[in-house]
């Protein structure tokens, strides 16, 4: 191919003259799109326009040329229609990359776009025609002779040339140019509903005979699984909002047992939830069952309390009206809700709307707007009280929302009115045309809600965003310690980690555990042997490696100091626990050295200690395991963990996450999983219980050696499934309530319960025991009564708690219980008034709060309770404000809960544990930030840190595996952008990448030849789940059978001696969806940073495609790996797994499993 130089670039030059009309520029899916397909290109001697109207693979129009050889470059200037330039200048938005479809014959030629701007500035974009057929090309930026002046700006653009030259005939095609707008926020359109006014109020009789209902707004389509016709109509007048429901069903089978004192939403019910002003936080929920029993639930800003509060039945029965009409096959209901109850429902505003049809007895439900939970305002649809309200016409482009740091931009066609609402309940609005700068956006991170209305008010568009974080993102490679030390100074030089190091300790004044832990870390993370030696001159709780001066003892309990100097390392603790904390901080620095392929540690001085004496995690991993692993005759068992994998995962959890995060208490709630030995308790064993009581003893001992308090946790009368499913349920179950409530007045209740206490305390030597006590009387099967057999239920509650407390105290264990049943504003309110018991219970009970926030903590402190812990940080409890708790002496601890899986898809997950450990350690010194902000700022580095496992055989040498002959997919489904090609580095690991090629996992194994020894295998992989299949991927909540992550694919490692070891791709643990998705409880950000990925490629906030780098430590590095068999899980998991690259880490020279100590 002939080459020539133009502005220091080599180009294939093609040019054509054209007029670009205004229609050629548009705003679509976060891009400014320039479409050249409809232009009248001029044919010349060397260029002919291809006439066939071929479309790109995603259906966009394309244009193309046949180019013939010429001696000189063919340059044809394009003059642009002033209307085109005007439209483009209206969309003057910052962009960060350009994409377009390109099809060629793969001849290797180059071509260039040249963008001419005012003042004779030009920008150029060269592209090579390397691949035959269609490919998606992405360019990060344009070349400019004046880079200091910044990138191409649309308001300075004048015209464009396409320039080229070839030495043989060729053809190529291309689609529109898509300029990806920087900071674009993903928008998920929500349903809109315009409600018209009525001249006369309907008669409230539950009948649709009023003529007004014939012409009112109607909802007939639903998300969910409704299999029957359901219609909901809405109307309004000056005073009221009117609603009419019609459900076709056998009404005799409907559940309608609740009264107003119960939970009507537990029955088959009709629910209307309104968020006045669409503020993204407030809601009022109206619920009516088929017996016409109504309730209301509320979350709103209370002016007196000066905060948002939850209330039940804030509106009295007389405040609003409902009428129900039942026939054998039809349920009809008519409601009248005064607008004053909803802040007036201003006609000039838009309002959040959710309609929920809950038919639990029929196992059906339907949502107006698709949602996981009905009462999540971020997921509501939108309604307007306007007769002529509509939606945007089909051919109208969707708006675009941009956030660059805290600055916002909204772009939409024509003149418009915009509304934004933030998760903290603040709203913002304004008017504009085409592009509007919001200015400094003062909202909070999270899901934002946006609505754009045309200037005449007739059409409007509404959406919720993906989760937005305004926190600064720290790039991969920063060495962030977690919890962050209170004092950290970086010195000059490094300490070389080599040879056989001596670990000096005074055995009479320091426990051996810390020295042995350090020895293990040096071998596992730095691949360096060491020996523990005795030095009787050292002070207590001190370790020295090499030569170093001993600092003063830390003053704070559990405090420590760490000093790394060029000649040595010194670690000192205030106490044994503090010394172990020093070792764990040093281990984190070693892990970063491993990630960066270094054999030395940077000189550092650290002084640190915890703010709170109790830093806890409640690990709930019981009954759900059996529900899902063995559902559908064991259909999903292949994707679940084996018994051994669960037990191994529990030890890994205690060591790698609880210990390394400096948590000092774990509450282990797993009564269903334990295999009891006491003859009195064997009745509670399940056929598949996998944790022997001996294993409990070992776990408790493991915790003690690491200065972690092991606390058995077991429900008493509430959530007593583990007990009721093993004994005579009819006898022990609480009459009138669902199967998870036991009757504490039954003569067998306490003998059963205390026998279990005995065995768990005996095995664990526990000093604390958590009895939970949450959600008593939570699932009534009929009308709620405040008495049982003539006694007040709250008195029975009091007697039960006191008996449990006294028994545990006699066994030397202090009782921990949740506080929700003692809070009037939570589960301790009407009708039982159980909050009165808070004034009578023993004050040495530890109250673990999962609701109520600072107000509840201060209330119990005034009542004289000695210890309180906020146990559900980042979950139900939210975030506590340290400034409101500094003077509360009883507040002593903070933690979080993990239920079921370690991943974020079905639970709160490991990231919330790590972030909560940070909050607890630095409660009065750090920023208490929302979990998504914490993850956005720290997740890329901190999750990489926790992914590192000990690997004594590891070297710093790598072998990228050539997958060229193994690739079986063009990766088009992944839509990856800006991925480097060829030999590159990902997460510091040499990697061989081909952006448009991947290995797709299939049911039939794909064989990857290896033929080499490896200390570890480093997989760069991802997975694709179609949006409609995401509920199937989550499948359920709190799934213990997938404790270590649901298996989505397997890499079967086959050794030369015939042995095989399966390595699993696990959803939200070492792999995830290629594009950000939400979990059951977690946001898109929470799902992105997984705890076993050493690197996550999340460029452009994940919009370029997420790739996860997982390093699996090979337990047999001395045996060559012959091949790897890559398979998917087929239809058991609704994902397609992809392997993009594979790299081997070589074993270090001279390594053998018999290396000297």
N, C-alpha and C positions, 0 to 999 in steps of 0.2 A: 504494500500500500504506500502511495506517495504521501509525504508529509510536508507541511509548511508551518511557519510560525506566524501567529497573530496574537499580539499582546501576551507574549510568552507562553501561549497555549497551543497545542496541536489540536486541530479541529477537523471533523468532516463537515463541510460547509454546504448548506442548502438554503436557499432563500426564496421567498415568494412574496409578492405584493398583495396586500389585501386591505379592505376596510373592515374594522372591527366594530360592529354596532353595539349598543348598550346591552342587548340581550346576551352578549358573549361573556359577561361577568356576572357571577352569582355568588351567593353565600350558602354553603351546604355543608352540614355535618362538621362544623368547626374549621372549614376551609373557605378561603376566597378562591373560586374556581374560574379559570379562563378557558373557554371552550372554543377551539378553532375549527370544529368539524363542519360548521355551516358556512364557512367563508368561501368566497370565490377566488380560489388560488389561480394564478396565471400559469398556463403551460408555456414552457420555453424549449429551446433546443436541447437542453440537458435535464430538464425536470418536467415530469408529467404527473398530474394529480391522479391518484387511483380513484376510480369511479364507483367501485362496489361499496355499499354502506355497511361495512363490517363493524361490529361492536366489540368493546373490550370484554374481558371475562366477567366483569361485574355489571355489564349492561350499559356502559357509557358509550356515547358516540365517539367515533374515531375518524381520523383523516390520515392519508398516507401518500407517499410519493414513490415513483420509479425514478431513480437517479442514474444518469449515464456519465461515462468518463468525460472529463474536460481538462484542458491544460491549466486553466485558472479556476479559482474558486467562483462559484456562482453566488452572487450577492444580489438579492432583490429586496429593496427597502419597503417596509410596510408603513403606510400612512393610516393613522387611526382616527376613527370617527370621534369628534369632540364629545358626543354623547357617551361613548365608551369610556373615554378618559374621565369624564365627570362622574360616572357611576363607580369607576374604580377608585377615584379619589375619595368618594364618600365612605368607602370601606378601608380607610387608612388605618390598618391594624398591624401590630407587631407580629411577625411570623418567624418560625424557627426551622422549617424544612419545606421542601417541595417534592411532591410525588406525582407520578403519572405512569400510565400503562405504555409499554413499548413492545413492538413486535418487529423482528428483523429476521434475516436469513443467517445471522450469526457469523458474518464475515469478518468481524473484528474492527470495522471502521469506527471513526469517531465523528460526532457532530456537536454543534454548540448552539445554544440560545444566547443571543446578546440583547440585553435590555438597556435601551438608551434612555437616559434621564436628562433633566435640565442641567445647564452648565457643563454640557458635554461629558457628563459622567456616564460610565457604562459598567454593567455587571454581566458576567458571562457564566455559562453553565455547560461544561463539557460532559458528554456521555458516550461510552463505548458500546458498540453493538456486538456484544460477546455471546449472547445466548440466542439460540434459534427458538422462534415462537414467542408467545407473550410472556412478559415479565414486568413486575412492578418495580419501578426505579424510584429511589428516594435519594435526594441530595440535601445535605445538611445546610449548605450555604452557597453563596455566589462569590466568584472571584471579583475583586475590585482593585484597581490601581491605587485607591485611596481608602484603605481599610479603616483608618481612624475616623472617617465620617459615618461609619455605621453601615448597616445593611440597606438593601433596596427598600425605598419607601414608595408606596403606591401614589402618594400625592405629588411625587416628583417624576413619575413615569411619563415618557413621551411616545415611544414606539418600540417595536421589537423586530429583530431580524433572526431568521433561522439560516445558518450559513453552512455550506458543506462542499466537499470535493472527494471524488472516488476515482479509482483506477480500473474499475470493472462495474458493469451494470449491477444494480442492487435495488431492493425495495425495503421500505420500512413503514410502519404505522405507529401512531401514538394517540393517546387519549387526552382529555383536558389536563391542564396544569393545575394542581391542587396545592395552594399555599397554605400550609398548616399553621393556624394562628397560635401564637405562643400563649400558654396559660389557659387554653380553652378548657372549659369544664364540661364534662359529659352530662347531657340533659336526657332525662327519661320522662317522656311525655306522660302526663296524667290526664284522666278523663275530666271533661268540663261539662257543666250542666247549667243551662239558662232556665230559670224558673220565672214563669209569668204571673202577673197579678190576677186576682179574681174580683169580680164586682160584688159578689155576695158570699158570705161564709157558708160552707156546707153544714148540713145537719149532722151532728156527731152521733151516728148510730151503727158504724161499722159496715155500712152499705155503700156501694158505688153508684147509687141511683141518682145522686145529685148531678145535674147536667154539667156543672163546672169541671168534673173530673174527666170529661171526654176530651177536653182540649188542653190539658195541663201537661207539663213535662213528665215524661215517663222513662223509667229505667227497666229494661227487659233483658239485657245481656249482663253476665256476671263472670268474674274470674272465680276459680274454685272448682268444685265438683258437683254443682247442682245438676240433677238429672230431671228436674220438673220445671214447669213454667212458674216463674216468679215475676210479679210486676209491682213496681213502686212508683207512685205518682206524687209530685210535690207542687204546691202552689202557695201563694201568700196574699195577704192584704195588708192594710196599714198596721194592724195590731198583731197578726198571728202568722205562723208558718203552719201549713197543713200537709199532712202526709197520709197516703192511703196505700196499704199493703194488700197484696193478693197472692196466696201461695196454694198451689194445688197439691194436696196431700191427704192421706187418711188421718183425719184429725183425731180419731179415737186412739191412735198410737202415739200421739204427741206427749212428751213429758212436760207436766205443768204442776210440779210439786212444791215449788218455792213460794214462800210468802215474802212480804216486804222486808222482814228481818233476816231473810236468808240471802242467797246469791241467785237472783233471778236469771242471770246470764248462764247459769248452769243448766237451766231448762232449755227446751227448744224455744228460741226467742227471736224477736225482730229488734234490730238495733239501728239507731240513727245517731251518728257522732258528728258534731259540728265544731269547727274551729273558727270562731268569729274573727274576721280580719285576716284569716289565713296566716296567722302569726307564727306557725311552725312549732308551737308549744302548747298553747291552751286547747282544751277540748271539753265539751259537755256531751255526755253519753246518755242517751235515753234507751231503756230496755223494757220490753213488754213481752210476757209469755202468752200462751194461748188461753190462759185463765184470766187474762187482762190484769195481771199483777205487774205493776210498773216500778222501776227504780231508776235513779240517775247517779252517774259517777262523774267526777269533775277533777280537772287539773287546771288551776288558774292562779293568777297573781292576786294574793290577798294583801290589800293595802295596809291592814293592821299589822300583820306578821311581817310585811315588807319582803315577801318572798313568794315563790310559787308553792302551792299546797295542794294536797289531794283530799277530796271530800267524797262522802257517800250520802246520797239523798239530800244534797244541798237544796234542791227544789222539793217542796212538799207535794203530797198527792193532789192537793187542791190547786197547786200552781199551774198544772197542765192537765190535759184531758186525753183519755184514750178509750176507745170502744172496740170490742172484739165481737166478731160474728162467725160462728162455726156451723158448717154443714158437714155431712159425712166425708166429702172429698175436697173441701175448700175452707181455707183459713183466711179471713179478711179482718183487717184492723184499720181504724181511722184515728188519727191523732190531731190534736190542736196544741201547739206550743207557742205561748206568747213571745213575741220578738224581744220584749224587754228582758226576758231571762237570758237572752243571748247577746246582751249589749246593744240591742236594737236591730241587729243585722242590717246595717246601713246599705242602702241600695247603691251608693256610690263606691262601695268596696266589694272585693271578692272575699269568699269565705271557704275555708277548707271543709270538705264533705267526705264522709265515709258512711256507707250503708252496709250492714253486716247481717246476713241471713244465717242464723245458727240453728241447724237441724241436727243436733247431736244424736238423737235417737235413730235418725236415718243415716247417720254417718255422712252427712252432706253439709256443705257450707258455701256461701257465696259472698263475694266482696264487690262493691261498686268499683273500687279501685284496687287492683291487685296489691296484696300486702301479706306479710308474715303474721303481723299482729294487728287487730282491728283498731287499737287505740294509739297507733303511732302517727302523730300529725304529719310527720315528714312524708308519709306514704299516702296521705289523703288525696282524693280528687279535689276539684274546685267547683263551686257554684256561684252564680250571680243572680241577684233578684232583678231581672230585667226581661221584659217581654220579647225584645228583639235580639237577645244574646245568642250568638252562634259560635262556631269554631272557625279557625283559619281555613280558607279554601284549600283544596288539595294541592294546587299548583303554587301556593305561597311558601317560600322557604321558611324553615324554622329559625327562630332567633338564635343568637350566639351569645354566650356568656363567657367572659374572660376575667380571670383574676391573676394579676402579676404582683405577688406579695399581697399587700392590702389594698391595692388599687383595682378598681373594677371597670369593665367596659361591657356595654350591651349593644349588640348590633341587630337590627331588624329592618325589614323593608318599609320604606315610607315613614310617615309620622306615627308615633305610638306613645302610649302611656305604659310605664313599667312599674312592677312591684317586686320587691325582694324581701324575704323573711329569713331570719337566722335562727339556729337551734335554741338560742337563749331567749327567743320571743320578741326580739326587736325587728321592726319592719322599716323598710326604706322604699321610697317611691319618687317618681319624677316623670318628665316628658322629654321627648327628643325626636330626632329624625335620623334614620340610617345608623349612625354610630353615636353613642352617648357615653361619656366618661362619668362614672359614678363618683370618682374622686376617692377619698380615703374611706374605705368600707369598714365600719366599726362592728361588723357582725362577728359571731364566734365560729370556730371551726365546726365542721359537721355537714350534714345534708342541708343545703340551702333550697328554698322554694322560690320559683320565679314565675311571674305571669306578665304577659305582654298583650296589651289591648290596642286595637286600631284607634286612631284619633276620634273616629265617630262612635266608638264604643260598641259597634255591632259584632265585631269578631275578637276572639281572644284565644291565646295559647297559654297553657300552664304546664309546668314541669317541676320535677325534683331533680336536683343534681346528684351526681355521685358524691361521695364524701369528699369535702374540701378541707384541707388543712392549711392554715396560714403560718404554720411553724416553719422555720428555715430547715432545709434538708442538709444534713451533714454528709459529705460524699464518702464513698467506701474507702477505707484505708486509714481513717482516724482511729486512734487507740482510746476508745471510750471505756472507762471502767464502770462497772455496775455492781453495787451502788457507787455513785461518784464519790470519791474521797473529799472530805471537807478541806483538806490542804494537800496540794500536789504541786511540786516544783520539779521541773525538768532541768537536770544538770548537763554538764559537758561530758562527752565520751560515752563508752559502753563497757559493760562487763562481759568479757568473752566466756561463753559457756562451752567448755571443752575439757578433755581429759577426764580423770576421775576426781570429782569434787568431794571435799570433806564437809560434812554437815555437823558442826559442833553444837552440842547441847549439854546442859547440866542435868543428868537423869534424876537427880534428887530434887530439883526445883522446877522441872518442866515435864509435862506428860509426854510420853514417846509418840503419841498419835500424830502430833504436828510434824515432827521430824520425819516419820515414815511417810506421811502424806507428801511432804516436799520431795523426798527421794523418789517417790512414784511419779510425781509431776515432772521432775527433771528428765526422767527416762522417757516418759510418754510424750512430752511436748517438745523437749529439746534434744531427745535421743542421746542423753548424756548419763553415764553411770556415776554413782556417788556412793559414799559410805558414811554412816552415822558414827561419829566419834564422841567420846565423853570429854567434857571440859568442866571440871568442878569449880573453876573460877567464874564461870558465867553466872549472872544473876538469874532469878527465876523468870520463866516464861520468855526466854531469849534463845534465838538460833543465829549462828554466824556461819556464813559460807565464805571462805577465804579470809581476808583481813579487813576488819572494820571496827570503828569505835562504837561502843554500846551507848545508845541514847538514854535519856531519862525515861522512867516507866510512864506510860500513858495514864492519865488520871481518870478517864471515863470508863465505867464498866463495859467490858467487851471491846474497849478501845485498843488500838494497835499503832505501831509505827513501822515503816518499811524504808530502808535506805539502800539503794543500789549505787555503788561507787565503782570506779574502774578496777579496784583491787579486791572487792568483796561485797557481800550482801549481809545486812543485819536485819533481823525481824524481832520485834519485841511486843508483847501483849500486856495489857493490864491484868489479865487472868488467862487461864487456859483457853477459853473461848476466843479471847482477843488474839492470842498467838495463832490459832487456826485461821482466823479472819485474815491475818497478815499473809499466811501461806496461800490462802485462796486469792488474795489480790495479786501476789506474785505469780500465781498460776495464770491469771488473766493476761498479764504481760507476756508470759511465755506463750500463751495461745496466739497472741497477736504476732509474736516473732515467728511462730509456725506458719500463720497465714501469709506472712510476708517473706517466707523462705529465708529467715535470718538465723544466725547461730550466736547471737549476742543479745543482751538486754540493755535498753537505754538507761543511763544514770537518772535516777528519780528519787525524790524524797517525799514521803507520804505520812501525814498524821491524820488519824481518822477514828471514828467511833459512832455508835448509833444514837439517834435521838430518842427512840422508843425502846423500852426493854423487851417488848413482845412484838415479834414480826412473824406472822403466821400465814399458813395456807390451809384451807379446808379442802381435803381431797375426797370428793364424793364419787365412788365408783361401784355402786352396788347394783340393784335390781335390773336396771335397763339393759344390762349385758345379756341377760337371758331372753329378754323380750325380742331383741333384734338378731342375736347370733343364731337363734334356733327358730326364727320366724319362717313361715312358708316351708316347713319341713327341712329346715337347714339350708335353704337356697343361698343365703349370703355367707355361709360359714367360710367359704374359700377366701372371702375378702376380710374376714375378721381375724383377730389375733388368736393364736393357740394359747393354752394355759401357760406354757413356758414363756411365751412372748409377753404375756401380761405380767407375770412375776418379774421377769427380767426388766420390763419397762417400769415397774414400780421401784426397783432398786436404782435404775438409771435416773428416775425422777427425783429420788431422795438425794443422790449424789450430785448430779449435774445441774439440777435446777434449784432444789431447796437449799442444799449446802452451798453451792457456788454463788447463790444470790444472798447469802448471809442471813437467810431466814432461820429462826431458832425454834419454831414450833410447827408441827404438822398434825392436823386433826384428820385422822384416817377413818372415813365412814364407808365401810364395805361389809356390813353384816351378811349380805347374801353370798358373798364370795368365800367366806371363811368355812373351813371344814373343822367343826368342833370335835373335841375328844371327850369332854366331860359327858358321861352318860345322860345327865339331865338335859344336855343341849343338843344331843345328836338328832333330836326330832327336827331341828332347824337346818340341818344339812340339806343342801340341794344336790341332786345327782351330778351336777356339773360344777359344784364348788371346787375352786382350784387352789385356794390359799389355805394351807394347813395351819393349825394353830402354832405349830413350830416355826412356820415362816413369819408369823406375827412376832414371835419372840426374837427372831433374827433381825427383822426390820427395826424393832425397838432398840435392840442392842447397837445396830449400825447407826441409828440416830444419836444414841447417847455418846458414842465415840466421837461424833462430830458436833457435840454440844447442841443437839436438836431435841426438843421435847416431843416425844411421841405420845399423842393423845387419842385414845379410842373414842369414836363418836358413834352413837347409836340412838335412834329415836325411841321415845317412850310410847305414849298413847297415840300421838299423831304420827302419820307416815309410818305406820307399823306393818307395812306389807310383808317384810321379812318374817314377821311373827305369824300373821294371819294366814299366810299361804302354806304354813307348815303344820298348823294345828286345826282344831275344829273351828272354822271361821264363824259359823253360826253362833257358837257359844261365846267366843271371845270378842267378836266384833261389836262395836258400839251400835246399839239399836238406832235405826233411822239414819245411818250415815254410810258413806261409801266404804269399800273394803279396806281403805288404808287407815281407818280410825279404830283403835282398840278400846275396850271398855276397862278403865282402870279400877272400876268397882268389882270386876269379876274376881272371884277368889283365886284364880290361877294366874292373874296378870302379874303380880309382883313376884311370885315364885319363879315364873318363867324369866322375867326381866332380870332379877337379881342373880339368877344362875348364870346368865350371859355376862353380866357385869363381873362376876367372880372370875370367870375363865379369861376374859379379856384383860382384866387388871392383873391377874396372876401371870399371864404370858408376857405382858408388856412392862410390868412394874411401874405402871403409870401413876404419875402424881396429879394428873388432871383427867377428868372424864367429861366429854361433851354429850349432853342428853338432848340437844336441839330444842324440842318443845315448840317448834313453830307451827302455825296454821292448825291449831286445834279446831274441831267442828267446822272443817273447811268445805266438806262435800256432803251436805245433807241430801237425803233422798226424798224428803217431804218437808212440810211446814216446820220452821224452826221454833223450838221451844227453849226457854231459858232454864228449865228444870229437868232433872232426870231422877225418876223414882222419888219425887218429893223434895229433892235437894237442888239448890242452885248449882248450875254447872261450874260457875267460877269457884265455888267452894270445893268442888271435886278437883278442879285444877290445882287449887292451893294445897289440898291434902296430898295430891300426887307428887307435886314438886318437893314438898317438905320430906316425904318419905324417901324419895330418891336422894335428896341432899343428905339426909341423915345416914342412909345406908352407905353412900359413897364416902362420907366423912369417916365412918367407922372402918373403912378399908384404906384410909390414908389418901384418898383422892379428892381433890377439890372439884366441885361441880361447875361446869360451864353450860349456859343455856342461851338461846337466842332471845331477843328482847321484844320481838314484834307483838307477842300476846300481852305484853305489859304496856303497850303504847295505845293511848286512846285514839290517836289518829291513824293507827294501823289496824292490827287484828284484835286489839284489846278494847275496842269501842262497843257501840251498840250491836246487838241487843244484850250482850252478856256482861258488859261493864267489867271485863276481866282486868282492865288496867288498875282497878282498885287493889288488886293483889300485890302490886308493886310496893305498896306501903307496908306489907306484912311479911314478905318473904325474907329469909336470912340474908344479911348484907354481905356475907362472904361468898355468895354465888357470883361468879364472873358473868357479866352480861356481854354477850357478843351481838353487836348491832348489825343488822343488814338493812335498816331503814331508819328514817327519822332524822338523820343527819346530826348536826351540832345541837339542835334544840333537844332532841331525845337524850343525848349524852349529858347535857347540862342538867336536864330534869332528873335523871337517875343519880347524878352526882349530888344534887340537893337532897335526895332521899337517903343518902349515906352509903350507897354501894361502893365497895372498896376498889373494884377493878372493872374496867370496861374496855372492850376492844372493838374497833370497827373492822368487822371480819369480811365485809363484801366490798372492798374498795374496787372502783371501776365497774361494778356490776349493779346490783339493785340499790346499793347505798349511794352510788355516785362518788363525788370527791368531797372530802372534808376540808374545811377552811382552818388552817393552823392558827390563824389570828384569833379565832373564836374559842380555841381550846387550850391556850397557853396556861390559863389559871385553873384548869380543871384537873385536879390532882388524881382523880380516879381514872382518867383516860391514859392508858398505858400501852395500848397496842393497836396495830393496824395489819390488815391482811386482805386476802381475797379468797375466792372459791373457784375450784375447777370441778366441773361435773362431767363425768364420762371421759370424753376424748381429750388428749393433750392439745388437739388442734383447735383453731378458732371457728371451724365450720359449724360445729354442733354445740359448742360451749364457749366459755370465756377464754380458755387456752393459756398456753405457756407465756405468750407475750404479756398478758395481764398479770401473771405471777411476777415476772421480772420487773415490770414497771411498778407494781405494788411494793415489791421489795425496796426499790429505789425510794418510793414515797415514804415508807416506814423508817428507813435508815436516816433519811434527811428531812423528816417531816417538818421540823421548824427551821430548816436551813435552805431547802430547795424550793423549786417552783412546783406546785401541785397542778400539773397540767392534765388536760383530757388525754385519754389513752391514745387516740388517733394522733394528737399533736406530738406526744412523746415518741410514738413509733415513727412518725414522719421525720422527726429530728434525729432519732437515735437508732431506729430499727435496722437499718442497713448494716451498721457496724456491730451493734450489740447482739443481734441474732447470729451473725457470723461468728462472733466470739463464743457463743454457747454451742455452736455446731461442732466445735473442735473436740474430738475424742482422742484419748491417748493412743499413740501409734509408735511404739518403740522401734519398729523396723524402718521408719520413714527416712528417706533421703531428701535432698533438695533438687533431685533430678526427675524429669518428666519425659514421657513418651506420648505425644498425641497419636491416637489411633486413626489410621486412614479409613474412613467409612465410605469412600467414593463408590466402591462396588456394592455396598450394602444399602445405600439410599434407595428407598422405594416410594417416596412421596415428594411432590414439588412444593410442599409447605404453604400452598396458597391459602388453605383454610386458616393458617395461623396469622396471616397478614403481618408478618414481621417487617419492621422498618428500621433503617439505619443500622443494620447489623454488619459488622466488618466481615470481610471475606478473606479466606486463606489463613495463613499462619498469623495468629494474634494471641492476645492474652486476655483471659476473663478471670477476674478475681485473683490476679497474680499467677494464674496457671496457664502455661502454654496450651493453646487450643487451636484446632484446625476446623474452620467454619466455612460453610457454603450457604449463604442466606436463603437460597431458593431450593434447598435440598434438606431432607430429614429422613430419619428412619421411623416409620409409623409402626407402632406395636399392633400386632394382630393375634388372633387366637392361635394360629399356627406359628411356632417359634421362628423368629428371624435370627439366623446364626451370624454372630460377629466373631471372626477368627482373632485370636490374641497371640498365643504362642510365646508368652514371656512371664517372668515372675513380677509380682507387684506388691508393694506395701499397702497400696490402696488404689481404688478405682474412683475416678472423678467423672461423674455423669453431668452433662449439661442437658437438661430435659425440661419439658413442659407438658401440658395436656390441654385438650380442648373439650369443653362441655357446651353444647348448644344451650342458648338461654332457656328454651322451654324444658330442658332436662335438669336444670339446676335443682329444683325441689327433689328430684329423684337422687341426685348426688348427695344432698344433705340427708334425705330419707327420714331422719328423726332427730330428736334432741337428746343430748347427754348419753351418747351411745358408748358404753363401756367396752363392748366387744371390739370397738375400733379405738381403744385407748391410745394406741400408738399411731393412729391415723388409718383411715380406710385405704386398703390396698387397691391401687388402680392399675398396676402393672408389675411384672416381675422380671428381673434380670437374673437368670439362673447361671451362676458361675460354675463352669465345668473344669475341673483340674485334670492334670495329665495322669493322675493315679485313679481316675474314674469317679472320685467323689464330687458331689454337687452341693452348692449352698445357694439358697434363694436370697436375693436382695430385692426388697420391695420399694416401688414408688408408692409413697403414702401421701394422700391428699392432705394439704395444709400442714404437713410435717416436714417433708423434704421435696415436695412438688406442689404445684397449684395450677390454677387456670391461666391460660396465656394472656387473658385480659381480666382486669380486676372485677371481682364479683363479690356480692355480700354473702355472709354466712347467716346462720340462724340468729346469732347474737352479735356478730362482728361486722364491722364496716368493710369496704373494699380495701382500706389501708390495713386493717387488722388481719385480713386474709393474705396480704401480700408478703409480709415478713414472717417466714416460717422458721421454726427453731433448729432444723437440721440442714439448712442451706447455708453453705459457707459464703455464698455470693448470690445476690438476686440482681439480675439485669432488669432494671425498672426505669430505663431512660424515658424522658418526657412523661413523667408521672404514670408510667405503666402503659401509656398509649402506643408505644412502639412495640409492645409485646413483652410479656414477662417470661424470663428464662431463669431456671433455678439450678444452681451448681451444688451437687451433693457429693461429698467425699465419704465413701464407704471404706472402713478400715478392714483390710483383709486379715482374717485370723490365721491364714496359712501362707505367709509371704515366702516361705522356703520352697513351696511347690509351684511349678509353672502352671499358669492358667491356659488351658487349651483353647477355650472358646466361651462366649457368653450367648445364652439363648434368651432373646427378648420377646416376651409375650404380653398381650393385654389380658384383662379379666373378662373380655367378651361382653355379653349383655348383662352381666352381674353389676357392672358399674357403667353409668352413662357417659363415659369420657373416652376420648381417643388419645392415647399416650404418644409422645414424640420424643425421640432422642436426637439432639442436634450435634453433639460432639461427645467424645470419650477420650479421657487422658489417663495414662497409667503413671502412678508415682513409683519410682524404682525403689527397691529395698536398699538400705545403706550398706556400704561395703563392710564385710566381715560380720554382718548381723546373724545371729542365731538365737533361738529361743533359750539357749543355755549360756547366754552372755553372763559374764561375772557380775556379782552384785556391786 
